[in-house]
Amino acid sequence: MIKKLLIGLGIFTLIIVVMSSSLVYAVAPKEQGVKVAPLRTLVAHEPGNTSSAKLKLTNETDKRLTIELTAENFNVIGEQYDYSFSVNDSAQWVRFVDPKIILEPGEKKEVSYSLAVPPDATPGGYYIALIATNLEPENTNDINEVTRVASLVYLEVVGDIARKGQLLTIDMPWFTSTNIIDTSVRVANQGNIHLDTRIGVEYYPWPLSNKSQSQQLRALTLPHTTRQITGQLDLGTMPGVYRVTYSYAPPQGGLEQQTHTVVYCPPWAMLLVITLLGIIVYTVYRLAHKLLRNTKNKRNLKAKAQQ
């Protein structure tokens, strides 16, 4: 019975090993079209100031493209930061020198634009998307597809600026069989300007070692929003219990920390533990069986002696 149990445990562990090593990751094909640079610009202006900058556009197709340049405001929806676009007053602060251009196949072109902040602009953050629209739609399955790409401008109008952030919650598994684990951090921006949010993460196998590994989770967080910042931690090759400490230094001062624990047991370690447990159970069973048999023999000998 014990031998059958050990064989069953071994087969189950082998299945776990095979399943964990047979994961296949699909890589999306690279799409070609209109490329815009830079993807993001951070700029600070005094009210009443005007600046100029350039967008670099690249036609990565084999077709001639007509590109229209416009400005829209962008905002975010939900903690995963899905973008939404609209046209508000601050989008009108942008003027393109050439709002419509022609790009030959493979051609690169720079387009100048100006950003004029009104004298009465309220201090705080303004978020503008510089959008390049391909006016040559592609017809796919009788559906006209219009390509739009954007360069995002994070504008700070200087003045009475409140920078305030808070570390809310941490999400990570308590057990993993792989060394790469997913983690996410929820951070709130309670001020009126975007924050360059940086979360330091340190982790080490406890109590076997105090030598820690470290990395950083980083993202821009818009005012009056909560953002979920995701990332991955590489625990390395050593199984064990890991202590993971998340640290955030909010702009208003201080240090916020949260510590979590994760048990890392890869398939080979599972097999080793199961095998050792099986050996221990089998050894205990054999010893108990031997002890019981010896006790029974002693009783039989004692009974015969009394006769």
C-alpha positions in Angstrom: 0.0 0.0 0.0 2.8 2.4 0.9 4.7 1.6 -2.2 1.7 2.4 -4.4 1.2 5.7 -2.6 4.9 6.6 -3.2 4.5 5.7 -6.9 1.4 7.8 -7.2 3.1 10.8 -5.5 6.0 10.5 -7.9 3.8 10.4 -11.0 1.8 13.5 -9.7 5.1 15.4 -9.1 6.4 14.5 -12.6 3.2 15.9 -14.1 3.8 19.2 -12.3 7.3 19.3 -13.6 6.2 18.7 -17.2 3.4 21.2 -17.0 5.6 23.9 -15.6 8.2 23.5 -18.3 5.8 23.4 -21.3 4.6 27.0 -21.2 4.7 28.8 -24.5 4.6 32.6 -24.8 3.3 34.2 -28.0 5.0 37.3 -29.3 2.8 39.7 -31.2 4.1 40.7 -34.6 5.5 44.1 -35.0 3.1 46.5 -36.6 4.3 49.1 -39.1 2.7 52.5 -39.8 3.4 56.0 -38.7 5.9 56.5 -35.9 6.1 59.6 -33.7 8.8 60.8 -31.4 9.2 61.7 -28.7 6.4 59.5 -27.1 6.4 61.7 -24.0 7.4 65.2 -23.1 7.5 66.8 -19.6 7.6 70.6 -19.6 7.0 73.4 -17.1 5.8 76.9 -18.0 5.1 80.1 -16.2 1.6 81.5 -17.0 1.9 83.7 -20.1 5.0 81.9 -21.5 5.3 80.4 -25.0 7.7 77.7 -26.1 8.4 75.8 -29.3 9.3 72.2 -30.0 9.4 69.6 -32.7 7.7 66.3 -33.5 9.6 63.7 -35.5 7.3 61.6 -37.8 8.4 58.5 -39.7 6.5 56.6 -42.4 7.3 53.0 -41.9 5.1 51.8 -44.7 5.7 51.4 -48.4 2.9 53.8 -49.2 2.6 57.6 -49.5 0.8 59.0 -46.5 -1.1 62.2 -45.8 -0.8 63.0 -42.1 -3.0 65.5 -40.2 -1.7 66.9 -36.9 -4.1 67.9 -34.1 -4.0 68.5 -30.4 -6.4 66.9 -27.9 -6.5 66.6 -24.1 -6.1 63.2 -22.6 -7.2 61.7 -19.3 -7.2 58.2 -17.8 -10.0 55.8 -16.8 -9.6 53.3 -14.0 -6.5 52.2 -12.1 -5.1 50.5 -15.2 -4.9 53.9 -16.9 -7.0 53.4 -20.1 -6.7 56.6 -22.0 -9.6 58.9 -23.0 -9.4 61.9 -25.3 -11.3 65.1 -25.6 -10.9 68.7 -26.8 -10.7 71.3 -24.0 -9.3 74.8 -23.7 -5.7 73.7 -23.0 -5.6 71.8 -26.3 -6.1 75.1 -28.1 -2.7 76.3 -26.6 -0.9 74.2 -29.2 -0.3 75.4 -32.8 1.4 73.4 -35.5 3.4 75.2 -38.2 2.3 72.6 -40.8 -0.9 70.9 -39.6 -1.0 68.6 -42.7 2.1 67.0 -44.3 2.9 64.3 -46.9 5.2 61.5 -46.0 6.8 59.4 -48.7 7.6 55.7 -48.0 10.4 55.5 -45.4 10.5 59.3 -45.1 11.3 61.1 -41.8 10.1 64.7 -41.2 10.2 67.1 -38.3 7.2 69.4 -37.6 7.4 72.4 -35.4 4.7 73.5 -33.0 4.3 76.1 -30.3 2.8 75.9 -26.8 1.4 79.2 -25.5 0.1 79.2 -21.9 -2.4 82.0 -21.2 -1.5 84.5 -18.4 -4.6 83.5 -16.4 -3.9 79.8 -16.5 -4.5 78.1 -13.2 -1.3 76.4 -11.8 -1.3 72.6 -12.0 -1.1 69.8 -14.5 -2.4 69.9 -18.1 -2.2 66.9 -20.3 -2.2 67.3 -24.1 -1.9 64.6 -26.8 -0.3 65.7 -30.1 -2.0 63.3 -32.5 -0.9 62.3 -36.0 -3.7 60.9 -38.0 -3.2 59.0 -41.3 -5.8 60.4 -43.7 -5.3 57.4 -46.1 -7.6 54.8 -44.4 -6.9 51.1 -44.9 -9.9 49.1 -46.1 -10.0 45.8 -44.2 -13.0 43.5 -44.6 -15.1 46.5 -45.9 -14.1 48.5 -42.8 -12.1 51.7 -43.1 -9.4 51.8 -40.5 -7.9 55.1 -39.5 -4.5 55.1 -37.8 -3.8 57.6 -35.0 -0.6 57.9 -33.0 0.2 60.3 -30.2 3.0 62.1 -28.5 1.9 62.9 -24.9 2.8 66.3 -23.3 2.7 66.5 -19.5 2.5 70.3 -18.9 3.1 71.9 -15.5 1.8 75.4 -15.1 4.0 76.8 -12.4 2.5 78.4 -9.3 0.7 77.0 -6.3 1.6 73.3 -6.8 0.6 70.6 -4.3 2.5 67.4 -4.6 1.1 64.6 -2.4 1.1 60.8 -2.9 0.2 57.8 -0.8 1.1 54.1 -1.0 -2.2 52.2 -0.7 -2.0 48.4 -1.2 0.3 45.7 -2.5 -0.8 42.6 -4.4 1.5 39.5 -4.7 1.1 35.7 -4.3 1.9 34.0 -1.0 3.1 30.9 -2.8 4.8 30.3 -6.2 6.4 27.4 -8.1 8.2 29.7 -10.5 11.0 32.2 -9.8 9.2 35.0 -11.7 6.2 36.4 -9.9 3.8 39.2 -10.8 3.2 42.0 -8.4 1.2 45.2 -8.4 1.2 48.4 -6.3 -1.7 50.8 -5.9 -0.6 54.4 -5.4 -2.8 57.5 -5.0 -1.9 61.0 -6.3 -3.7 63.5 -4.1 -2.1 66.6 -5.5 -2.7 68.8 -8.5 0.3 67.8 -10.6 1.6 64.5 -12.1 4.1 62.6 -10.0 7.0 60.5 -11.1 6.1 57.6 -8.8 8.9 55.2 -7.8 8.5 52.2 -5.6 11.6 50.5 -4.3 11.4 46.7 -3.8 13.9 44.6 -1.8 13.6 40.9 -1.2 15.7 38.1 0.2 15.3 34.4 1.3 14.5 34.5 5.0 16.1 33.3 7.3 18.8 31.7 5.1 20.3 34.9 4.0 20.2 38.7 4.5 21.6 39.5 1.1 18.8 41.3 -0.7 18.0 41.9 -4.3 16.4 45.2 -5.3 14.5 46.7 -8.2 12.2 49.6 -8.9 8.6 50.0 -10.1 8.1 53.3 -11.8 5.3 55.2 -13.5 3.8 58.7 -14.0 0.7 59.2 -11.9 -1.9 61.9 -12.8 -3.5 64.2 -10.3 -6.5 63.0 -8.3 -6.1 59.4 -9.6 -5.1 56.0 -8.2 -2.8 54.0 -10.4 -2.0 50.3 -10.3 1.7 49.9 -11.2 2.6 46.3 -12.2 5.9 44.5 -12.5 7.7 41.2 -12.0 10.1 40.0 -9.4 12.9 37.5 -10.1 13.5 35.4 -7.0 16.4 33.5 -8.6 17.2 29.8 -8.1 17.1 29.4 -4.3 13.8 28.1 -3.0 12.6 29.3 0.4 10.6 31.9 2.2 11.2 35.4 0.9 10.6 38.6 2.7 9.6 41.4 0.2 9.6 45.0 1.3 8.1 47.8 -0.7 9.2 51.4 0.0 7.7 54.7 -1.2 9.0 58.2 -0.4 6.0 60.5 -1.1 6.8 64.0 -2.3 5.4 65.6 0.9 8.1 63.8 2.9 8.4 60.6 5.0 8.8 57.0 4.0 6.0 54.4 3.6 6.8 50.7 3.7 4.9 47.4 3.5 6.4 44.0 4.0 5.0 40.7 2.5 6.1 37.1 2.4 6.1 34.6 -0.4 7.0 30.9 -0.4 9.0 29.9 -3.4 9.0 26.1 -4.1 10.0 25.1 -7.6 8.9 21.7 -9.0 12.2 20.0 -8.3 12.0 21.2 -4.7 8.4 19.8 -4.5 9.7 16.5 -5.8 12.4 16.5 -3.2 10.1 17.3 -0.4 7.5 14.8 -1.5 10.2 12.1 -1.8 11.6 12.9 1.6 8.2 12.8 3.2 7.5 9.5 1.5 10.7 8.1 2.8 9.9 9.3 6.3 6.4 7.9 6.2 7.7 4.6 4.8 10.4 4.4 7.5 8.0 5.1 10.3 5.6 2.5 8.9 8.3 -0.1 8.8 9.5 0.7 12.3 6.0 0.7 13.7 5.3 -2.6 11.9 8.5 -4.1 13.2 7.8 -2.9 16.8 4.3 -4.3 16.6 5.6 -7.7 15.4 8.2 -7.9 18.1 5.7 -7.0 20.8 3.4 -9.7 19.5 6.2 -12.3 19.5 7.1 -11.4 23.1 3.5 -11.9 24.1 3.4 -15.3 22.4 6.6 -16.4 24.1 5.4 -15.3 27.4 2.1 -17.2 27.0 3.9 -20.4 26.0 6.2 -20.0 29.0 3.2 -19.7 31.4 1.8 -22.9 30.0 
